[in-house]
Amino acid sequence: MNEKDNAYIVPFERKLVKEYLDNCIINWRDQLDKSKNDKEKLIAECYCDAFQCMRISIFGETLSEDIKYLKEIQ
């Protein structure tokens, strides 16, 4: 990789990005549990899947289905 290639790389702190994604996933799981109709359920499922996809692309793993609160991770 040369210097020009590095211009397209955004530096980030892994811990902060992982916490952000985990918070998003946990939030949308909560929204899924609170869904009142099929439309809300579909929206929540799509967001959960999208954030899980980002998490696996960056960190190589998904957030366990068992985790419902961020404090369970820390």
C-alpha positions in Angstrom: 0.0 0.0 0.0 1.4 3.4 -0.9 0.8 6.9 0.5 -2.0 7.6 -2.0 -3.9 4.5 -0.9 -3.7 5.7 2.7 -5.7 8.8 1.8 -8.8 6.6 1.6 -8.3 5.0 5.1 -10.2 6.6 8.0 -8.4 6.1 11.3 -10.6 5.0 14.2 -10.4 3.6 17.7 -11.5 0.0 17.5 -13.0 0.1 21.0 -15.1 3.1 20.3 -16.4 1.8 17.0 -17.2 -1.6 18.5 -19.1 0.1 21.4 -21.0 2.3 18.9 -22.1 -0.7 16.8 -23.0 -2.7 19.8 -25.1 0.1 21.2 -26.9 0.4 17.8 -27.5 -3.4 17.6 -28.8 -3.5 21.2 -31.1 -0.5 20.6 -32.6 -2.0 17.5 -33.1 -5.4 19.2 -35.0 -3.5 21.9 -37.0 -1.7 19.1 -37.7 -5.2 17.6 -39.1 -6.4 21.0 -41.3 -3.3 21.2 -42.6 -3.5 17.6 -46.3 -3.0 17.3 -46.7 -4.1 13.8 -45.0 -5.9 10.9 -43.6 -2.7 9.4 -41.9 -1.7 12.6 -40.6 -5.3 13.1 -39.2 -5.3 9.5 -37.5 -1.9 10.0 -35.9 -3.1 13.3 -34.7 -6.4 11.8 -33.1 -4.5 8.8 -31.2 -2.1 11.1 -30.1 -5.0 13.3 -28.8 -6.9 10.3 -27.1 -3.8 8.8 -25.2 -3.0 12.0 -24.3 -6.7 12.5 -23.0 -6.7 8.9 -20.8 -3.7 9.6 -19.6 -5.4 12.9 -18.6 -8.6 11.2 -16.9 -6.8 8.3 -14.8 -4.8 10.7 -14.3 -7.2 13.7 -15.0 -10.6 12.2 -17.8 -11.5 14.6 -21.4 -10.6 15.3 -22.8 -9.5 18.7 -24.3 -12.5 20.5 -28.0 -12.8 20.5 -27.9 -13.3 24.2 -26.6 -9.8 24.9 -29.4 -7.4 25.6 -27.5 -4.6 27.4 -24.2 -3.0 26.8 -23.1 -3.6 30.4 -23.1 -7.4 29.7 -20.2 -6.8 27.2 -17.9 -4.7 29.4 
